[in-house]
Amino acid sequence: MRAMSAQRTAIFTLSILALSACASAPPRTLYEQLGSQQGVAKIVDTFVELLLADPLVMDTLKDTEMKRFHRTLNEQFCVLSGGPCTYTGDSMKEVHQGFDINNAAFNALVEDLQKAMALHGVPSRAQNKLLAKLAPMQREIVNK
């Protein structure tokens, strides 16, 4: 009887320890959910490939300096997701001035970003968090 009581106490104690270990782990940041620096870079690479193949977006990018575009997209996604980066690019209004971007092109861009994140296994909740941070930029990007 005493052995059974000791066994129950041990199981109870281990259960409490296991639960407290789970409870003490801090929630992962959005940056971590995106895969940190390496994950963000992979998402951006795939995103740019999708944009260049998207008939609603590709013409807008034809005169874009792609090396700078990659770098500033990486920085922007890193900063918005809470990563340790600094955005060195221009404002969205300056960058998109004169491009005549309409809502259809903007929505296609959003869909391409969602595809890129899904292809890299980013959970839907994390995708939505990043999109929510990017959504206010629509006013500065859409100008037609």
Residue, then its C-alpha position, 0 to 999 in steps of 0.5 A: m500500500r505504501a509503495m503504491s502511495a509513493q508511486r502515485t506521489a512520484i507520478f503526480t510530482l513528475s506531472i507537475l514538473a512536466l506541466s510547469a516546464c511547458a508553462s514556463a516556455p515563452p511564446r515564440t515571436l512572429y520572427e521565430q515562427l517565420g524561421s528567423q533570419q534564414g526562414v525570412a530569407k527563404i520566404v522572400d526568395t520564394f515570394v520574389e519568384l512568385l511575383l516575377a511569374d505573376p502576370l498581375v505584378m511582373d510588369t511593376l518589377k521589370d525595372t526594379e534593382m532586384k538585389r536591393f529589392h531582396r535586401t529591403l524585403n528581408e529587412q522589412f519582414c524582419v522588422l515587422s515580425g519583431g526581428p533584430c533588423t533595421y529597415t534601410g529602404d524608402s517609404m512605401k509611398e516613395v517606392h511605389q510612386g508612379f507605378d499605377i498599382n491597383n487593388a487587383a495587383f495588390n491582392a495578387l501580391v498578398e496571395d503570392l506572399q501567402k503561397a510563399m509562406a505556406l510553401h515554407g510551412v509557416p503556420s496560418r496564424a503566423q501568416n495572418k499576423l504578418l499580413a496584418k502588419l503589412a495591410p496598412m501599407q495598402r494605402e501607400i502602395v495602391n494608387k490607381 
